């Protein structure tokens, strides 16, 4: 998503930030995650210690409710999204856990700007929050919503499709998960992707909707940096291949 900084977004007051949507100043603690030491889940949720820092991934304006990794920056369409009825209704919905509400609010902004894959990512992150709260009902719904956003966006590559399969499996959408996994396997993807999708197919056949890590398919030490770190997927080399090469399989 192309984000455009607001003029004077940084306040002269030390530690204060000016909201890129409504201009309200607030203090937002900086977040600089350390590299994870444990392998990520199959949907690429990072391992510890980053895994437990989700409450710090997004900032939220205390006035208008705008949520983003950096609220001093806002796409021109963000203000419209924040004013819209779905956003206001979400902020008022007490049935949604507060942290999950923040990720879903960010997803609504991203969807309004047309960044559907990024909106899917934020929605999946809301599902991670639900996982931690043992709200499997919410986690299933939000994983299904993430899949819909991924599929409505630009064409998915093999690595993204693996995450779709995992979301479908975790939400117990067995037929869709099996069909999507089979189609991907038939394309003869790169070896690392093939190993992961083979594991997914075995889990689907077993009716296993639980959490599994990349290390199960790509033996340890497999791990992936948090999204806020530099991307490890270089041009011409896919993510799963990078995981193999960087962490002992290549």
C-alpha positions as CSV (number, residue, x, y, z in Angstrom):
1,X,0.0,0.0,0.0
2,X,1.4,3.4,-0.9
3,X,1.3,5.6,2.2
4,X,1.7,9.3,2.1
5,X,3.1,11.1,5.1
6,X,1.0,13.9,6.5
7,X,2.8,17.3,6.8
8,X,4.1,17.8,10.2
9,X,3.2,14.3,11.3
10,X,5.9,14.2,13.9
11,X,5.1,16.5,16.8
12,X,7.7,18.7,18.4
13,X,6.9,17.1,21.7
14,X,9.3,14.3,22.3
15,X,7.7,10.9,21.8
16,X,4.4,12.3,20.5
17,X,2.9,11.6,17.0
18,X,0.3,13.4,15.0
19,X,-2.4,11.1,13.5
20,X,-2.3,11.2,9.8
21,X,-6.1,11.1,9.6
22,X,-7.4,13.5,12.2
23,X,-4.2,15.3,13.4
24,X,-4.6,14.4,17.0
25,X,-1.3,14.1,18.9
26,X,-0.7,11.1,21.1
27,X,2.2,9.2,22.6
28,X,2.9,5.9,20.8
29,X,5.8,3.7,22.1
30,X,8.2,2.7,19.3
31,X,8.5,-1.0,18.5
32,X,11.6,-2.6,17.2
33,X,11.3,-6.4,17.3
34,X,14.2,-8.7,17.7
35,X,14.6,-11.6,15.3
36,X,12.5,-14.7,16.3
37,X,14.4,-17.6,17.8
38,X,11.7,-20.2,17.2
39,X,10.3,-21.4,13.8
40,X,7.1,-19.8,12.4
41,X,3.8,-21.5,12.0
42,X,2.8,-22.8,8.6
43,X,0.9,-19.5,8.1
44,X,4.1,-17.7,8.9
45,X,3.1,-16.4,12.3
46,X,6.6,-15.7,13.7
47,X,8.0,-17.7,16.6
48,X,9.0,-16.4,20.0
49,X,10.0,-13.9,21.2
50,X,8.2,-11.9,18.4
51,X,5.1,-14.1,18.7
52,X,4.1,-12.5,22.0
53,X,4.5,-8.9,21.0
54,X,1.4,-8.5,18.8
55,X,0.0,-5.9,21.2
56,X,2.8,-3.6,19.9
57,X,2.6,-4.2,16.2
58,X,-0.1,-1.5,15.6
59,X,-0.6,2.0,16.9
60,X,-4.1,3.5,17.4
61,X,-5.2,7.1,17.5
62,X,-7.1,7.7,20.7
63,X,-9.4,10.2,19.0
64,X,-10.5,8.8,15.6
65,X,-9.5,5.2,16.1
66,X,-7.2,5.0,13.1
67,X,-5.0,2.0,13.3
68,X,-1.7,1.4,11.5
69,X,1.9,0.4,12.1
70,X,2.6,4.1,12.0
71,X,-0.4,6.3,12.5
72,X,1.5,9.4,11.4
73,X,1.2,8.1,7.9
74,X,-2.1,7.6,6.1
75,X,-3.2,6.8,2.5
76,X,-5.5,9.5,1.2
77,X,-8.4,6.9,1.4
78,X,-7.7,6.2,5.1
79,X,-9.8,9.1,6.4
80,X,-12.8,7.9,4.3
81,X,-12.4,4.4,5.7
82,X,-12.2,5.7,9.3
83,X,-15.3,7.8,8.9
84,X,-17.3,4.9,7.3
85,X,-20.0,3.0,9.1
86,X,-18.2,-0.4,9.1
87,X,-15.2,1.1,10.8
88,X,-17.2,3.0,13.4
89,X,-19.4,-0.1,14.1
90,X,-16.2,-2.3,14.5
91,X,-14.8,0.1,17.1
92,X,-18.1,0.0,19.0
93,X,-18.4,-3.8,18.9
94,X,-17.7,-5.1,22.4
95,X,-17.9,-8.7,21.3
96,X,-14.6,-8.4,19.4
97,X,-11.5,-8.7,21.6
98,X,-9.8,-5.2,21.7
99,X,-6.5,-6.3,20.2
100,X,-8.2,-8.2,17.4
101,X,-10.4,-5.1,16.8
102,X,-7.2,-3.1,16.2
103,X,-6.0,-5.6,13.5
104,X,-9.5,-5.7,11.9
105,X,-9.7,-1.9,11.9
106,X,-6.3,-1.8,10.0
107,X,-7.7,-4.4,7.6
108,X,-10.7,-2.2,6.8
109,X,-8.4,0.7,6.0
110,X,-6.2,-1.5,3.8
111,X,-9.3,-2.9,2.0
112,X,-10.6,0.6,1.3
113,X,-7.2,1.5,-0.3
114,X,-7.4,-1.6,-2.5
115,X,-4.5,-3.4,-0.7
116,X,-6.5,-6.7,-0.5
117,X,-3.6,-9.0,0.2
118,X,-2.4,-6.7,3.0
119,X,-5.9,-6.6,4.4
120,X,-5.9,-10.4,4.3
121,X,-2.7,-10.4,6.3
122,X,-4.2,-8.0,9.0
123,X,-7.3,-10.2,9.2
124,X,-5.2,-13.3,9.6
125,X,-3.4,-11.5,12.4
126,X,-6.7,-10.9,14.1
127,X,-7.2,-14.7,13.9
128,X,-3.9,-15.1,15.7
129,X,-5.2,-13.0,18.5
130,X,-8.3,-15.2,18.7
131,X,-6.1,-18.3,18.8
132,X,-4.3,-16.9,21.8
133,X,-7.6,-16.2,23.6
134,X,-8.9,-19.7,22.7
135,X,-11.7,-18.1,20.7
136,X,-11.6,-20.7,17.9
137,X,-15.0,-19.6,16.7
138,X,-13.7,-16.1,15.9
139,X,-10.4,-17.5,14.5
140,X,-12.2,-19.7,12.0
141,X,-14.4,-16.8,10.8
142,X,-11.4,-14.4,10.4
143,X,-9.3,-17.0,8.6
144,X,-12.2,-17.5,6.1
145,X,-12.4,-13.7,5.7
146,X,-8.6,-13.6,5.1
147,X,-8.9,-16.2,2.4
148,X,-11.7,-14.3,0.7
149,X,-9.5,-11.1,0.6
150,X,-6.5,-13.0,-0.7
151,X,-8.6,-14.5,-3.5
152,X,-10.2,-11.2,-4.4
153,X,-6.8,-9.6,-4.8
154,X,-4.1,-10.0,-7.4
155,X,-3.2,-13.6,-8.5
156,X,-1.6,-15.6,-5.7
157,X,1.9,-17.2,-6.1
158,X,2.7,-20.6,-4.8
159,X,3.9,-19.4,-1.4
160,X,0.8,-17.3,-0.8
161,X,-1.4,-20.2,-1.8
162,X,0.2,-22.4,0.9
163,X,-1.0,-19.8,3.4
164,X,-4.5,-19.9,1.9
165,X,-4.4,-23.7,2.3
166,X,-3.3,-23.4,5.9
167,X,-6.0,-20.9,6.7
168,X,-8.7,-23.1,5.1
169,X,-7.4,-26.1,7.1
170,X,-7.3,-24.2,10.4
171,X,-10.9,-23.0,9.8
172,X,-12.0,-26.6,9.0
173,X,-13.0,-25.8,5.5
174,X,-11.8,-29.3,4.5
175,X,-13.1,-29.7,1.0
176,X,-11.8,-26.3,-0.1
177,X,-8.5,-26.9,1.6
178,X,-8.0,-30.3,0.0
179,X,-9.0,-29.0,-3.5
180,X,-6.7,-25.9,-3.2
181,X,-3.8,-28.1,-2.0
182,X,-4.3,-30.6,-4.8
183,X,-4.3,-27.9,-7.4
184,X,-1.1,-26.4,-6.0
185,X,0.6,-29.8,-5.8
186,X,-0.3,-30.5,-9.4
187,X,1.6,-27.4,-10.6
188,X,4.9,-29.1,-9.4
189,X,6.0,-26.1,-7.2
190,X,9.6,-25.6,-6.0
191,X,10.8,-28.4,-3.7
192,X,10.4,-26.4,-0.4
193,X,6.8,-25.4,-1.3
194,X,6.1,-29.0,-2.3
195,X,7.3,-30.2,1.1
196,X,5.1,-27.8,3.0
197,X,2.0,-28.5,0.8
198,X,2.6,-32.3,1.3
199,X,2.4,-31.7,5.0
200,X,-0.7,-29.7,4.6
201,X,-2.3,-32.5,2.6
202,X,-1.5,-35.0,5.3
203,X,-2.9,-32.8,8.0
204,X,-6.1,-32.2,5.9
205,X,-6.6,-35.9,5.4
206,X,-6.2,-36.5,9.1
207,X,-8.7,-33.8,9.9
208,X,-6.1,-31.9,11.9
209,X,-7.0,-28.2,12.3
210,X,-4.2,-27.5,14.8
211,X,-1.2,-25.3,14.7
212,X,2.0,-26.7,13.1
213,X,5.3,-25.0,12.4
214,X,7.4,-24.7,9.3
215,X,10.0,-26.9,11.1
216,X,7.6,-29.8,10.8
217,X,7.9,-29.7,7.0
218,X,11.4,-28.1,6.7
219,X,13.4,-29.5,9.6
220,X,14.9,-27.0,12.2
221,X,16.3,-24.5,12.5
222,X,13.6,-23.0,10.3
223,X,12.3,-19.6,11.3
224,X,11.2,-16.4,9.6
225,X,11.7,-12.7,10.6
226,X,8.8,-10.6,11.6
227,X,7.0,-8.7,8.9
228,X,8.5,-5.5,10.2
229,X,12.0,-6.8,9.5
230,X,13.6,-6.7,6.1
231,X,11.9,-9.2,3.7
232,X,13.9,-12.3,3.2
233,X,12.3,-13.3,-0.1
234,X,14.7,-11.9,-2.7
235,X,14.0,-11.5,-6.3
236,X,14.1,-14.8,-8.1
237,X,14.1,-16.8,-4.9
238,X,10.9,-17.7,-3.1
239,X,10.2,-17.5,0.6
240,X,10.2,-21.2,1.3
241,X,13.5,-21.6,-0.7
242,X,15.0,-18.8,1.3
243,X,14.0,-20.5,4.5
244,X,15.7,-23.7,3.4
245,X,18.9,-21.9,2.3
246,X,19.1,-19.5,5.3
247,X,18.3,-22.0,8.0
248,X,20.0,-25.2,7.2
249,X,18.2,-26.9,4.3
250,X,19.9,-25.4,1.3
